[in-house]
Amino acid sequence: MTFTWPLMLLSLLLVPLFVWLYLRMQKRRQNAIQNLGGLGFVQDASGRQIGARRHIPMLLFLVGLTIMLIAMARPNAVVSLPNAESIVILSFDVSGSMAAEDMQPTRMEAAKAAAREFVGRQPSNVKIGVVAFSEGGISVQPPTNEQEAILTAINRLAPQRGTSLGSGILASLDTIATARGEASELDENLTPVPTPTPLPYGTYIPAAIVLLTDGENTANPDPVEAALAAAGRGVRVYTIGVGSAAGTTLTVNDFTVFTQLNEPMLQQIATLTDGAYFNAQSEEDLREIYQNLKVQVVIKPEKTEITSIFTGISILFMLVGGMFSLVWFSRLP
């Protein structure tokens, strides 16, 4: 525990003074009792001797006063609280195979519909950003809690070329860094730039990436290196694979395309970042995954002033002491 005004702790020196004054008053009271014992003040209304219970109110007042003096120094403590705002990046694979019609009306449209439902269920303290990646990655919507802007960005997504999982992750990290007011993670070629010392393993910031893809990686950078970069920044990556690991041939815009889901890669990305991997074989699977996807809220230790807690406890002790005083005086003859 630390204190904003530590010099105020010197006021605790008053406590021994109050104790001394109280003991002196008790000694004078004893002398008065000896002189005026015949008046009956050595007994309560029932005739019983007044014992140590008469000291209870003063003891409670003294404890309350001590806590109040500590509160005057404005104590601070590190407490674990849910972060006020969290960031979720929806990172969409927009490769050409996302136009395949094995999900109705297409993989892309099914993914967008499920994502829209996910956005609609998020509380206002969760900011959502949208990233699109094919052979490169780009942020199409900075994190915001304005759902209309998020949905507009999702609706604009359209299939393009190949698949670069690494670009999707790195572009998402860059979007998170920008939203948090930190330096960019990438240079103009989407290559990682020097970053601060990685966070200790198991430490997470209030941000996560949901990476949705239907194919294997076909372009640099290395997805594993990108995942390690995410882990070093304390960002979990939740991967959603659309399709079959065995692969299938699809007709896209009159072209025959072979697409194959690299499940081990997506599982490795999720494992490295302490996220989770999901597989969607159908439109219904995809919707269910989004419905059950619970991005963990980060409990972040923060230094917080707890003066109000000390003040409340102090007042409570004094009120209880006052109640004991009333009870005691009411029993006097």
C-alpha positions in Angstrom: 0.0 0.0 0.0 1.2 3.5 -0.8 0.0 7.0 0.1 -0.6 10.1 -1.9 0.0 12.3 1.2 2.3 10.2 3.4 3.1 13.2 5.7 -0.5 13.0 7.0 0.5 9.7 8.7 2.2 11.8 11.3 -1.3 12.6 12.6 -1.3 9.0 13.9 0.9 10.4 16.7 -2.3 11.9 18.1 -3.7 8.4 18.8 -1.4 7.7 21.8 -2.2 11.2 23.1 -6.0 10.4 23.0 -5.3 7.1 24.8 -3.3 8.9 27.5 -6.1 11.5 27.9 -8.7 8.8 28.2 -6.7 6.8 30.7 -6.3 10.0 32.7 -10.0 10.7 32.6 -10.7 7.1 33.8 -8.3 7.6 36.7 -10.1 10.8 37.7 -13.4 9.0 37.3 -12.3 6.3 39.7 -11.3 8.9 42.2 -14.8 10.5 41.8 -16.5 7.1 42.3 -14.6 6.5 45.5 -15.8 9.9 46.8 -19.4 9.6 45.5 -19.9 5.9 45.6 -22.9 6.3 47.7 -24.8 7.9 44.8 -25.0 4.5 43.0 -22.9 5.2 40.0 -20.9 2.1 40.5 -23.9 0.0 39.4 -26.2 0.0 36.4 -30.0 0.1 36.6 -30.2 -3.6 37.4 -27.8 -3.4 40.2 -24.9 -5.1 38.5 -21.4 -3.7 38.6 -20.5 -1.6 35.6 -17.5 -3.4 34.1 -15.2 -3.3 31.1 -18.1 -2.8 28.7 -18.1 0.9 29.4 -14.8 1.1 27.5 -16.3 -0.5 24.3 -17.7 2.8 22.8 -14.4 4.6 23.3 -12.4 1.7 21.9 -14.6 1.7 18.7 -14.2 5.5 18.5 -10.5 5.1 18.8 -10.3 2.5 16.0 -12.5 4.7 13.8 -10.4 7.7 14.5 -7.2 5.7 13.6 -8.7 4.6 10.3 -9.9 8.1 9.5 -6.4 9.5 10.1 -5.0 6.9 7.7 -7.7 7.8 5.1 -6.4 11.4 5.3 -3.1 10.2 3.8 -5.1 9.0 0.7 -4.0 5.3 0.6 -3.5 3.5 -2.7 -3.5 -0.2 -3.4 -3.0 -2.3 -6.5 -6.4 -4.1 -7.1 -7.5 -6.3 -10.0 -10.4 -4.7 -11.8 -12.1 -5.5 -15.2 -10.7 -3.1 -17.7 -13.1 -0.3 -18.6 -12.8 -0.9 -22.3 -11.8 -3.9 -24.4 -10.9 -4.1 -28.1 -11.9 -7.0 -30.4 -10.6 -7.1 -34.0 -12.6 -9.1 -36.5 -10.0 -10.1 -39.1 -11.6 -11.5 -42.3 -9.9 -13.6 -44.9 -11.1 -12.0 -48.2 -9.3 -14.4 -50.5 -11.1 -15.4 -53.8 -12.2 -18.8 -52.3 -14.5 -16.9 -49.9 -16.8 -16.4 -52.8 -17.5 -20.2 -52.9 -21.2 -21.2 -52.5 -20.9 -24.2 -50.3 -22.3 -21.9 -47.6 -25.3 -20.0 -48.7 -25.3 -17.6 -50.3 -21.4 -17.6 -50.2 -18.8 -18.3 -47.5 -18.1 -14.5 -47.4 -21.8 -13.6 -46.9 -22.3 -16.3 -44.3 -19.3 -15.1 -42.4 -20.5 -11.5 -42.6 -24.0 -12.4 -41.4 -22.6 -14.3 -38.4 -20.2 -11.4 -37.6 -23.1 -8.9 -37.6 -24.9 -11.0 -35.0 -21.7 -11.1 -32.9 -21.4 -7.3 -33.1 -25.0 -6.8 -32.0 -24.5 -8.8 -28.8 -21.4 -6.9 -27.6 -21.8 -4.4 -24.7 -21.0 -0.8 -25.2 -17.6 -1.0 -23.5 -16.3 -3.3 -26.2 -14.8 -1.6 -29.1 -14.8 -3.6 -32.4 -12.4 -3.1 -35.3 -12.5 -4.8 -38.7 -9.4 -5.9 -40.7 -9.5 -7.5 -44.2 -6.6 -9.7 -45.4 -5.8 -11.5 -48.6 -2.2 -11.3 -49.9 -1.9 -8.3 -47.5 -3.8 -6.9 -44.6 -5.6 -3.6 -44.1 -7.7 -2.0 -41.4 -11.1 -1.1 -42.8 -12.6 0.1 -39.5 -10.7 1.3 -36.5 -12.0 0.0 -33.2 -15.2 1.7 -32.2 -18.4 1.0 -30.2 -20.6 2.6 -32.9 -22.3 -0.5 -34.2 -23.5 1.2 -37.4 -20.0 2.0 -38.5 -18.8 -1.5 -37.7 -21.7 -3.1 -39.7 -21.0 -0.8 -42.6 -17.4 -1.9 -42.7 -18.4 -5.6 -42.6 -20.9 -5.1 -45.4 -18.1 -3.6 -47.6 -16.0 -6.7 -47.5 -15.6 -8.6 -50.8 -13.4 -11.5 -52.1 -10.0 -10.6 -53.6 -6.9 -12.7 -54.1 -4.7 -15.1 -52.0 -4.3 -15.7 -48.3 -1.7 -14.2 -45.9 -2.5 -15.2 -42.3 0.5 -13.3 -41.0 -0.6 -10.1 -42.7 -4.0 -10.5 -41.1 -2.5 -10.8 -37.6 0.0 -8.0 -38.0 -2.5 -5.6 -39.5 -4.8 -6.4 -36.5 -1.9 -5.8 -34.1 -1.2 -2.5 -35.8 -4.9 -1.5 -35.5 -4.9 -2.3 -31.8 -1.7 -0.3 -31.2 -3.1 2.7 -33.0 -6.4 2.5 -31.0 -4.4 2.4 -27.7 -2.3 5.4 -28.7 0.9 3.3 -29.1 3.5 3.3 -31.8 2.7 1.4 -35.0 3.8 -2.2 -35.1 4.5 -2.3 -38.9 6.3 -0.3 -41.5 4.8 0.6 -44.9 5.5 -3.0 -46.2 3.6 -4.6 -43.3 6.9 -5.8 -41.8 7.2 -5.7 -38.0 9.2 -2.8 -36.6 11.1 -2.8 -33.4 8.7 -3.0 -30.4 9.1 -2.5 -26.7 10.2 -5.5 -24.6 7.6 -8.3 -24.9 5.2 -8.7 -22.0 5.8 -11.6 -19.6 4.2 -14.9 -20.7 0.6 -15.1 -19.4 0.2 -11.3 -19.4 -2.6 -9.9 -21.6 -3.9 -6.6 -22.6 -7.7 -5.9 -23.0 -7.6 -6.8 -26.7 -8.2 -9.9 -28.8 -8.2 -10.9 -32.5 -10.8 -13.1 -34.1 -9.2 -14.5 -37.3 -11.5 -16.1 -39.8 -10.1 -17.9 -42.9 -11.0 -20.7 -45.3 -7.7 -21.6 -46.7 -4.0 -22.3 -46.2 -1.4 -19.6 -46.0 -0.1 -18.7 -49.5 2.0 -15.5 -48.8 4.4 -14.0 -46.4 5.0 -13.0 -43.6 5.3 -16.2 -41.6 2.0 -16.8 -39.6 4.0 -18.3 -36.7 6.2 -15.2 -36.4 3.1 -13.1 -36.5 1.5 -15.2 -33.8 4.6 -14.8 -31.6 4.4 -11.1 -32.1 0.8 -11.2 -30.9 1.8 -13.3 -27.9 4.6 -10.8 -27.1 2.1 -8.0 -27.1 -0.3 -9.9 -24.8 -3.0 -10.3 -27.5 -5.0 -13.5 -27.7 -5.9 -14.8 -31.2 -9.1 -16.8 -31.7 -9.0 -18.7 -35.0 -12.0 -19.8 -37.0 -11.4 -22.2 -39.9 -14.1 -22.4 -42.6 -14.0 -25.6 -44.7 -12.3 -29.0 -44.7 -8.7 -30.0 -43.8 -8.9 -32.5 -46.7 -9.5 -29.8 -49.1 -12.1 -29.4 -51.9 -12.4 -28.0 -55.4 -14.6 -25.0 -55.9 -15.8 -23.0 -58.8 -15.4 -19.3 -58.2 -16.3 -16.8 -61.0 -16.0 -19.6 -63.6 -12.5 -20.6 -62.3 -11.8 -23.9 -60.6 -10.0 -23.3 -57.2 -8.7 -25.9 -54.8 -8.9 -24.8 -51.3 -7.6 -26.6 -48.2 -7.8 -25.6 -44.6 -4.6 -25.7 -42.7 -6.0 -26.7 -39.3 -2.6 -27.4 -37.6 -1.5 -23.9 -38.5 -4.6 -22.3 -37.1 -4.4 -24.4 -33.9 -0.8 -23.4 -33.5 -1.6 -19.7 -33.8 -4.4 -20.1 -31.2 -2.1 -22.1 -28.8 0.8 -19.7 -29.1 -1.4 -16.8 -28.1 -3.6 -18.7 -25.5 -6.6 -18.2 -27.7 -8.8 -21.0 -29.1 -9.4 -22.7 -32.5 -12.9 -23.4 -34.0 -13.9 -25.2 -37.2 -17.0 -24.3 -39.2 -18.1 -27.0 -41.7 -21.3 -25.2 -42.5 -23.2 -21.9 -42.2 -24.9 -23.1 -39.0 -21.5 -24.1 -37.5 -20.2 -20.6 -38.2 -23.2 -18.9 -36.6 -23.0 -21.1 -33.5 -19.3 -20.4 -33.1 -19.9 -16.7 -33.1 -22.8 -17.1 -30.7 -20.6 -19.1 -28.2 -17.4 -17.1 -28.8 -16.6 -15.4 -25.4 -13.6 -13.2 -25.8 -12.1 -13.1 -22.3 -12.2 -9.8 -20.4 -8.9 -8.9 -19.0 -8.6 -8.3 -15.3 -5.9 -5.7 -15.1 -4.1 -4.9 -11.8 -4.3 -1.1 -11.4 -3.2 1.3 -8.7 -6.4 2.7 -7.2 -7.0 5.2 -4.4 -9.0 3.5 -1.7 -9.6 6.5 0.6 -13.4 6.1 0.4 -13.1 2.5 1.7 -11.1 3.6 4.7 -13.5 6.5 5.3 -16.5 4.3 5.1 -15.0 1.8 7.6 -14.1 4.7 9.9 -17.6 6.0 9.9 -19.0 2.6 10.5 -16.8 2.1 13.7 -17.9 5.5 15.0 -21.6 4.8 14.4 -21.4 1.5 16.2 -19.5 3.2 19.0 -22.2 5.8 19.2 -24.9 3.1 19.4 -23.0 1.4 22.2 -22.8 4.7 24.0 -26.6 5.2 23.8 -27.2 1.7 25.1 -24.8 2.1 28.0 -26.2 5.5 29.1 -29.8 4.2 28.8 -29.0 1.6 31.4 -27.7 4.0 33.9 -30.0 4.9 36.7 
